[in-house]
Amino acid sequence: MLKKYTIEYSLNFRKHHPPQRHQYFTDEAVACEDFVRELLERGMALHAIKRDGADLPAAEFDRIVKVAAGELAAGLVCRTLHIKPDEERHRFGFTA
C-alpha cells in the first residue's frame, strides 16, 4: 500500500551527475512539511512531492515549500536575534 506522501530528493553534489534520488514516505502532512524544511535547511535538492502516487499540483507543492521556508526563517530570526516566537511573529510575521 502506498504511503500518502512521497518526497523525492537528492544531495547536491557538484561533481556527481545525475544525482542519486532518494525517497521519503509518510502519511502525515505535518511530517511532510517538516521533512521539506529539513531539506531546505541542509541545501538538498527537492525534485517532487507526491500524494497517493501522483505529483502534487503546483499550488499545493508551492504551499508546502512556503510553509517550510517560513518555519525555517522564523527559527533563524528567533535564534539570531534572541527573541521569542511571539515577538518574531509580531515584528516579522514568518510564523504561521
C-alpha positions as CSV (number, residue, x, y, z in Angstrom):
1,M,0.0,0.0,0.0
2,L,1.2,3.4,-0.9
3,K,2.0,6.0,1.8
4,K,0.0,9.2,1.4
5,Y,3.0,11.4,0.7
6,T,6.3,10.7,-1.1
7,I,9.1,13.2,-1.3
8,E,11.8,12.7,-3.9
9,Y,15.1,14.4,-3.1
10,S,18.8,14.2,-3.7
11,L,22.0,15.5,-2.3
12,N,23.6,18.5,-4.1
13,F,27.0,17.3,-5.1
14,R,28.6,19.4,-7.7
15,K,30.7,16.7,-9.4
16,H,28.2,13.8,-9.5
17,H,25.7,13.9,-12.3
18,P,23.0,12.8,-12.4
19,P,22.3,12.8,-8.6
20,Q,21.0,9.7,-7.0
21,R,17.4,10.3,-6.0
22,H,16.1,9.2,-2.6
23,Q,12.5,8.9,-1.4
24,Y,10.9,9.7,2.0
25,F,7.5,8.3,2.7
26,T,4.9,9.5,5.3
27,D,1.2,9.5,5.9
28,E,1.3,12.8,7.8
29,A,1.1,16.3,6.1
30,V,2.9,17.9,9.0
31,A,5.8,15.3,8.8
32,C,5.9,16.1,5.1
33,E,6.3,19.8,5.8
34,D,8.9,19.1,8.5
35,F,11.0,17.0,6.1
36,V,10.8,19.6,3.4
37,R,12.0,22.2,6.0
38,E,15.0,19.9,6.8
39,L,15.8,19.6,3.1
40,L,15.8,23.4,2.7
41,E,17.9,23.8,5.8
42,R,20.6,21.3,4.5
43,G,20.5,22.6,1.0
44,M,19.3,19.4,-0.6
45,A,17.6,19.2,-3.9
46,L,13.8,18.7,-3.9
47,H,12.5,17.0,-7.0
48,A,8.9,16.1,-6.3
49,I,6.2,15.8,-3.7
50,K,3.6,13.2,-4.5
51,R,0.3,12.4,-2.8
52,D,-1.1,8.9,-3.4
53,G,1.4,8.3,-6.1
54,A,0.6,11.4,-8.2
55,D,2.6,14.7,-8.3
56,L,1.0,17.4,-6.2
57,P,-0.5,20.3,-8.1
58,A,1.9,23.3,-8.4
59,A,-0.1,25.4,-5.9
60,E,0.0,22.7,-3.2
61,F,3.7,22.0,-3.8
62,D,4.4,25.7,-3.5
63,R,2.3,26.0,-0.3
64,I,4.3,23.2,1.4
65,V,7.6,24.8,0.4
66,K,6.4,28.2,1.5
67,V,5.3,26.9,4.9
68,A,8.6,25.0,5.4
69,A,10.6,28.1,4.3
70,G,8.6,30.3,6.7
71,E,9.3,28.0,9.6
72,L,13.0,27.9,8.8
73,A,13.2,31.7,8.5
74,A,11.3,32.1,11.8
75,G,13.6,29.8,13.6
76,L,16.7,31.6,12.2
77,V,15.3,35.0,13.2
78,C,14.5,33.9,16.7
79,R,17.9,32.3,17.3
80,T,19.8,35.2,15.7
81,L,18.0,38.0,17.5
82,H,17.4,36.0,20.7
83,I,13.7,36.7,20.6
84,K,10.6,34.6,21.4
85,P,8.3,33.3,18.6
86,D,5.6,35.7,19.6
87,E,7.8,38.7,19.2
88,E,9.1,37.3,15.9
89,R,5.5,36.8,14.6
90,H,4.6,40.4,15.6
91,R,7.8,42.0,14.2
92,F,8.4,39.8,11.1
93,G,5.4,37.6,10.5
94,F,7.1,34.4,9.4
95,T,5.5,32.1,12.0
96,A,2.1,30.7,10.9
